[in-house]
Amino acid sequence: MLTFRLNGRPYRVPATWAELSPAQFFAAAPHLATHSLAARVAVLRLWCPQLRPKYLRRLTETQLFDVAAQVGWAWDKLLDTAGITEFSHRGRTYCLPEPRLTDAVFIEYAMAQIYFHQFAHPQRPRAQALDQLVATLCRPLRPDLAALQQNPAWDGQRRERYNAKLAEGRALELADAPLGVKIVVLHHYLAAQRFLHAAFKEVFRKAEPGPGGKAKAGDGTGLLELLARLAERGLYGPYEATAHTSLHTILFNLAREARQRRAAERENA
């Protein structure tokens, strides 16, 4: 545990992931996808409930930054999952997707987004959604992988094709999987999400403010709506073909289109 003092009083916060209770981890999850002072303050308050908001309101921005730094390790010491490629549970071996989701298809990321939003909902979090997230991203090796790897037309997919019904059933199997396994997969997903939002920032722009000046809270279904629109355009084929097109391919092309559209708008302004 880390100990710091504020107004002469000592406060303690967890210093490692191992010191967190499941409830503390679940509560912090919504804030781990962004680097901001507000996110760190939110985690600090969650992990140190004795620290009253009125004490924080009296601090200058510099002082607040110093206090919030006590939980900065949660961003600086993210689990390095690059070397973790699989795990086993109930006799089944699950393969994690490649780092940065380079081998993911669009539909699995769209579904992962929905389950993450459900898991990390600030008012009504669903702990079971984490099992669904894990089952969506982590799948057994394709049974015909050995033969496919000899085929010049192989698309590089090692995990079996994403199937929503199979994922639902496996999520139930994963309910009693070790929490540490789920944390690793969640961090694997969060690291990829950060990369994707930075690499394809034109695609992941924040929602425009709605009535009252507040951005509409998303439920993660935006990518499914985008998938339907892409399928209607037919750029990657019908719905099923579009759904199983490389995530990075679609995001790259969408970002390129967005840049070209803004350039044209500037020229016409």
HUKAVEN-V902706 format. One record per residue. RES is the residue in three letters. SS is DSSP state (~ for helix, > for strand, _ for the rest). Layout:
res=<RES,RES>
ss=<SS,SS>
This chain:
res=<MET,LEU,THR,PHE,ARG,LEU,ASN,GLY,ARG,PRO,TYR,ARG,VAL,PRO,ALA,THR,TRP,ALA,GLU,LEU,SER,PRO,ALA,GLN,PHE,PHE,ALA,ALA,ALA,PRO,HIS,LEU,ALA,THR,HIS,SER,LEU,ALA,ALA,ARG,VAL,ALA,VAL,LEU,ARG,LEU,TRP,CYS,PRO,GLN,LEU,ARG,PRO,LYS,TYR,LEU,ARG,ARG,LEU,THR,GLU,THR,GLN,LEU,PHE,ASP,VAL,ALA,ALA,GLN,VAL,GLY,TRP,ALA,TRP,ASP,LYS,LEU,LEU,ASP,THR,ALA,GLY,ILE,THR,GLU,PHE,SER,HIS,ARG,GLY,ARG,THR,TYR,CYS,LEU,PRO,GLU,PRO,ARG,LEU,THR,ASP,ALA,VAL,PHE,ILE,GLU,TYR,ALA,MET,ALA,GLN,ILE,TYR,PHE,HIS,GLN,PHE,ALA,HIS,PRO,GLN,ARG,PRO,ARG,ALA,GLN,ALA,LEU,ASP,GLN,LEU,VAL,ALA,THR,LEU,CYS,ARG,PRO,LEU,ARG,PRO,ASP,LEU,ALA,ALA,LEU,GLN,GLN,ASN,PRO,ALA,TRP,ASP,GLY,GLN,ARG,ARG,GLU,ARG,TYR,ASN,ALA,LYS,LEU,ALA,GLU,GLY,ARG,ALA,LEU,GLU,LEU,ALA,ASP,ALA,PRO,LEU,GLY,VAL,LYS,ILE,VAL,VAL,LEU,HIS,HIS,TYR,LEU,ALA,ALA,GLN,ARG,PHE,LEU,HIS,ALA,ALA,PHE,LYS,GLU,VAL,PHE,ARG,LYS,ALA,GLU,PRO,GLY,PRO,GLY,GLY,LYS,ALA,LYS,ALA,GLY,ASP,GLY,THR,GLY,LEU,LEU,GLU,LEU,LEU,ALA,ARG,LEU,ALA,GLU,ARG,GLY,LEU,TYR,GLY,PRO,TYR,GLU,ALA,THR,ALA,HIS,THR,SER,LEU,HIS,THR,ILE,LEU,PHE,ASN,LEU,ALA,ARG,GLU,ALA,ARG,GLN,ARG,ARG,ALA,ALA,GLU,ARG,GLU,ASN,ALA>
ss=<_,>,>,>,>,>,_,_,>,>,>,>,>,_,_,_,~,~,~,_,_,~,~,~,~,~,~,~,~,~,~,_,_,_,_,_,~,~,~,~,~,~,~,~,~,~,~,_,_,_,_,_,~,~,~,~,~,_,_,_,~,~,~,~,~,~,~,~,~,~,~,_,~,~,~,~,_,_,_,_,_,_,_,_,_,>,>,>,>,_,_,>,>,>,>,_,_,_,~,~,~,_,_,_,>,~,~,~,~,~,~,~,~,~,~,~,~,~,~,_,_,_,_,_,_,_,_,~,~,~,~,~,~,~,~,~,~,_,>,_,>,_,_,_,~,~,~,~,_,_,_,_,_,_,_,_,_,_,>,_,_,_,_,~,~,~,~,~,~,~,~,~,~,~,~,~,_,_,~,~,~,~,~,~,~,~,~,~,~,~,~,~,~,~,~,~,~,~,~,_,_,_,_,_,_,_,_,_,>,_,~,~,~,_,>,_,_,_,_,_,_,~,~,~,~,~,~,~,~,~,~,~,~,_,_,_,_,_,~,~,~,~,~,_,_,>,~,~,~,~,~,~,~,~,~,~,~,~,~,~,~,~,~,~,~,~,~,~,_>
